[in-house]
């Protein structure tokens, strides 16, 4: 689901099975039914060492700078 050209990407908040929240670009999300069995084997239930809040903000700001350029 690509954003129309010239539009800022849309972000969504998602939670892993442990309840940790993450911010992801909407177009990065996929239906689990679309994955092959091999791809599903690589999936994690949660991240052991998630990004810090400062790292998430830096990533988001970096993505917005790319769009504004």
Beta strands, then each sheet from edge to edge (+ up, - down):
strand 1: 11-15
strand 2: 21-25
sheet 1: 1+ 2-
end
